[in-house]
């Protein structure tokens, strides 16, 4: 009787320690809020608070928009492909963005309106990436291809545009190349508030547009055949969500620049933290983890490292190591 009572009390203790998904969301929300408050208010005094807040608040909004769009698009893409080590970058969107920036400098120079006017650069970058993605989708699906053919073609197209960009970068003026390099890495300095407002409105509209499909994502996560048997039009929904992924990645990349491994990192961390199939929790958790990574990383870059590196380099380095870990983990299993 004593032994059974001890086992019973131990099981009760374990049940009490277990944290439900809603509580985990609250914990991540508090951590994200702490990171935002630290970034916004550290080092402020009566003399500099007005100037510093006017610079920091747009950065925070940009990081939240970027983090939310990358996390959401990566989770959608992994659900569509039913693979947790893939990100939308495999479609070649980052390469198309780099190619678009490079060819504008190569043809018109760094002083052209395309490069000096941030509004023009933003809209042109989004349009170029969307057109490239739509042409890719139309070519693959019109030929009767599926999502796996799309991934293969996207990889080839991404390599092609990357090679063309490298070739043109060798030919342009060295001063122009130095200025072009700032477009190749994610940067949260000198945020254009007009672009920020437009990006926020577009992403809010996309979230509303896909809200009714969140529960269908739980079924899609079971696989194509099972989802079809349960009444989901898998092909139609996949094409719709792939377009949403392209728009989200285009907006985030055109807003701050490419961050390759952020989506892979935050989505897989959310899967491990929540251990659930419900996308309502996974999406919220991924967005919060992404905000923590960007805001916390930018705080370290600005306050501790004194701008000796960029947050994109740190995230890509950590994400690259995590990607290798996932590959080795999959190989063992």
C-alpha positions in Angstrom: 0.0 0.0 0.0 2.8 2.4 0.8 4.5 1.7 -2.5 1.3 2.2 -4.5 0.7 5.5 -2.6 4.2 6.7 -3.5 3.7 5.9 -7.1 0.3 7.6 -7.1 1.8 10.8 -5.5 4.7 10.8 -8.0 2.3 10.5 -10.9 0.3 13.4 -9.5 3.5 15.5 -9.2 4.3 14.7 -12.9 0.8 15.8 -13.9 1.1 19.0 -12.0 4.5 19.8 -13.6 3.1 19.3 -17.2 2.4 22.6 -18.9 -0.4 22.9 -21.4 -0.1 24.6 -24.7 -1.9 27.8 -23.7 0.4 28.3 -20.8 3.4 27.8 -23.2 1.9 30.6 -25.4 1.7 32.9 -22.4 5.3 32.1 -21.4 6.6 32.9 -25.0 4.5 36.0 -25.0 6.1 37.3 -21.8 9.6 36.5 -23.1 8.8 38.3 -26.4 7.5 41.3 -24.4 10.6 41.4 -22.2 12.8 41.3 -25.3 10.8 44.1 -26.9 10.9 46.2 -23.7 14.7 45.7 -23.3 15.3 46.7 -26.9 13.0 49.7 -26.7 13.9 51.2 -23.4 17.5 50.2 -22.5 19.9 53.1 -22.2 17.2 55.8 -22.4 17.2 59.0 -20.3 15.4 62.3 -20.3 17.7 63.7 -23.1 17.7 61.0 -25.7 14.4 59.1 -25.2 12.4 60.9 -27.9 15.1 60.4 -30.6 15.9 56.8 -29.7 12.3 55.7 -29.5 11.6 57.2 -32.9 14.3 54.9 -34.3 13.7 51.8 -32.2 9.9 51.5 -32.5 10.0 51.1 -36.4 12.7 48.5 -36.0 10.6 46.6 -33.5 7.6 46.7 -35.8 9.7 45.6 -38.8 11.2 42.7 -36.8 7.7 41.6 -35.7 6.3 41.8 -39.3 9.4 40.0 -40.7 9.4 37.3 -38.0 5.7 36.7 -38.3 5.7 36.4 -42.0 8.8 34.1 -42.2 7.5 31.8 -39.4 4.0 31.6 -40.9 5.3 31.0 -44.4 7.8 28.3 -43.3 5.2 26.4 -41.3 2.8 26.5 -44.2 5.5 25.3 -46.6 6.6 22.4 -44.3 3.0 21.3 -43.9 2.4 21.4 -47.7 5.6 19.4 -48.4 5.2 17.2 -45.2 8.9 17.8 -44.5 10.3 19.6 -41.5 13.8 20.4 -43.0 12.5 22.4 -46.0 12.0 26.2 -46.1 10.5 28.4 -48.9 14.1 29.4 -49.8 14.3 26.2 -51.8 11.9 27.8 -54.3 14.6 30.2 -55.2 12.9 33.4 -53.9 16.0 34.7 -52.2 18.0 34.1 -55.4 15.4 36.0 -57.4 15.6 38.9 -55.0 19.4 39.0 -55.2 19.2 38.7 -59.0 16.7 41.6 -59.2 18.9 43.9 -57.0 22.0 42.9 -58.9 20.6 43.4 -62.4 19.3 46.9 -61.5 22.7 48.0 -60.3 24.3 46.3 -63.3 22.0 48.1 -65.8 21.2 51.4 -64.2 23.8 51.9 -61.5 23.5 52.4 -57.7 22.2 55.9 -58.1 19.1 54.9 -60.1 15.7 55.5 -58.6 15.3 51.7 -58.2 18.0 51.7 -55.6 17.7 55.1 -54.0 13.9 55.2 -53.6 13.0 52.6 -51.0 9.3 52.6 -52.0 10.2 51.8 -55.6 12.7 49.2 -54.6 10.2 47.5 -52.3 7.4 47.2 -54.8 9.7 46.3 -57.6 11.3 43.5 -55.5 7.9 42.1 -54.5 6.6 42.2 -58.0 9.7 40.5 -59.5 9.6 37.7 -56.9 5.9 37.2 -57.3 6.1 37.1 -61.1 9.0 34.7 -60.9 7.1 32.4 -58.5 3.9 32.5 -60.5 5.7 31.6 -63.7 7.4 28.8 -61.9 4.1 27.5 -60.5 2.4 27.8 -63.9 5.2 26.0 -65.7 5.3 23.1 -63.3 1.6 22.6 -62.6 0.6 23.1 -66.3 3.0 20.3 -67.3 1.2 18.0 -64.8 3.9 18.3 -62.1 3.4 18.0 -58.4 4.9 19.7 -55.4 8.1 17.6 -55.5 8.7 18.5 -59.1 8.2 22.2 -58.1 10.9 21.8 -55.4 13.3 20.3 -57.9 12.7 23.0 -60.5 12.9 25.7 -57.8 16.3 24.4 -56.7 17.6 24.5 -60.3 16.1 28.0 -60.9 17.6 29.3 -57.6 21.0 28.0 -58.6 20.7 29.6 -62.0 19.8 33.0 -60.6 22.5 32.8 -58.0 25.1 32.0 -60.6 23.9 34.9 -62.8 24.0 37.3 -59.9 27.6 36.3 -59.0 28.6 36.8 -62.7 27.2 40.3 -62.8 28.6 41.2 -59.4 32.1 40.6 -60.8 31.5 43.0 -63.7 30.0 45.9 -61.8 31.9 48.8 -60.3 33.5 47.9 -56.9 31.9 50.9 -55.2 28.5 49.8 -56.5 29.2 46.3 -55.3 29.9 47.5 -51.8 26.6 49.4 -51.8 24.8 46.3 -53.3 26.1 44.1 -50.5 23.9 46.0 -48.0 20.9 44.7 -49.9 22.0 41.1 -49.7 21.8 40.8 -45.9 18.8 41.5 -43.6 19.1 44.9 -42.1 16.8 46.6 -39.6 18.4 50.0 -39.8 16.8 53.0 -41.5 13.4 51.4 -41.8 11.1 53.2 -44.2 7.8 53.8 -42.2 5.7 54.0 -45.4 6.9 50.6 -46.5 6.3 49.3 -43.0 2.7 50.4 -43.0 2.0 48.8 -46.4 3.7 45.6 -45.4 1.7 45.5 -42.1 -1.6 45.9 -44.0 -0.7 43.3 -46.6 0.4 40.7 -44.0 -2.7 41.3 -41.9 -4.9 40.8 -45.0 -3.1 37.5 -45.7 -3.6 36.2 -42.1 -7.3 37.0 -42.4 -7.4 35.3 -45.9 -5.9 32.1 -44.6 -7.6 32.0 -41.1 -10.3 29.6 -42.2 -7.8 27.1 -43.5 -5.9 26.7 -40.3 -7.9 23.7 -39.2 -7.4 22.1 -42.6 -3.7 22.3 -42.1 -4.0 19.9 -39.2 -5.5 17.3 -41.6 -2.9 18.1 -44.3 -0.1 17.3 -41.8 -1.3 13.7 -41.9 -0.2 13.4 -45.6 -1.8 13.8 -49.0 -3.6 10.5 -49.2 -5.1 10.7 -45.7 -6.1 14.3 -46.2 -7.9 13.5 -49.5 -9.7 10.6 -47.8 -10.9 13.0 -45.1 -12.4 15.4 -47.6 -9.6 17.9 -48.1 -9.0 19.1 -51.7 -5.3 18.8 -51.2 -4.1 20.0 -54.6 -6.3 23.1 -54.6 -5.4 24.1 -51.0 -1.7 23.5 -51.7 -1.7 25.8 -54.7 -3.5 28.5 -52.7 -1.1 28.2 -49.7 1.9 28.2 -52.0 0.8 31.5 -53.4 0.4 32.8 -49.8 3.9 31.5 -49.0 5.3 33.3 -52.0 3.6 36.6 -51.0 4.8 36.4 -47.4 8.4 35.6 -48.3 8.4 38.3 -51.0 7.2 40.9 -48.5 9.6 40.0 -45.8 12.6 39.7 -48.1 11.9 43.0 -49.9 11.4 44.7 -46.5 14.6 43.8 -44.7 16.5 41.3 -46.9 16.9 37.5 -47.0 17.2 35.5 -43.7 17.6 31.9 -45.0 17.5 29.7 -41.9 15.2 31.7 -39.6 12.0 29.8 -40.6 13.7 26.4 -40.3 14.9 27.3 -36.8 11.8 28.8 -35.3 9.3 26.3 -36.7 11.3 23.2 -35.6 11.8 24.8 -32.1 8.0 25.3 -32.0 7.4 21.6 -32.9 9.7 20.5 -30.1 8.3 22.9 -27.6 4.6 22.3 -28.1 4.6 18.7 -29.3 1.2 19.1 -30.9 -0.4 18.8 -34.3 -2.7 21.8 -33.9 -1.5 24.6 -36.2 -3.3 27.3 -34.1 -0.7 26.7 -31.4 2.2 26.0 -33.8 1.6 29.2 -35.8 1.4 31.4 -32.7 4.4 29.7 -31.1 6.5 30.0 -34.3 5.7 33.7 -34.6 6.6 34.4 -31.0 9.8 32.4 -31.2 10.7 34.3 -34.4 10.1 37.7 -32.7 12.2 36.6 -29.7 15.0 35.5 -32.0 15.0 38.7 -34.1 14.5 41.3 -31.3 16.8 39.5 -28.9 19.4 39.0 -31.6 19.2 42.6 -32.7 19.6 43.7 -29.0 22.8 41.6 -28.7 24.1 43.0 -32.0 23.5 46.6 -31.1 24.1 46.7 -27.3 26.7 44.0 -26.8 28.5 43.4 -30.1 28.3 47.1 -31.1 27.3 46.4 -34.7 30.3 44.2 -35.3 28.0 41.8 -37.2 24.4 41.6 -38.3 21.5 39.6 -36.8 21.0 37.7 -40.1 24.6 36.3 -39.9 24.0 35.1 -36.4 20.7 33.5 -37.2 22.0 31.9 -40.4 25.0 30.5 -38.5 22.9 29.0 -35.7 20.2 27.9 -38.2 22.9 26.2 -40.4 24.2 24.3 -37.4 20.6 23.3 -36.4 20.0 22.2 -40.0 23.0 19.9 -39.9 21.7 18.5 -36.6 18.3 17.8 -38.1 19.9 16.0 -41.1 22.1 13.9 -38.8 19.0 13.1 -36.7 17.0 12.1 -39.7 19.8 9.9 -41.0 20.0 8.0 -37.7 16.3 7.4 -37.6 
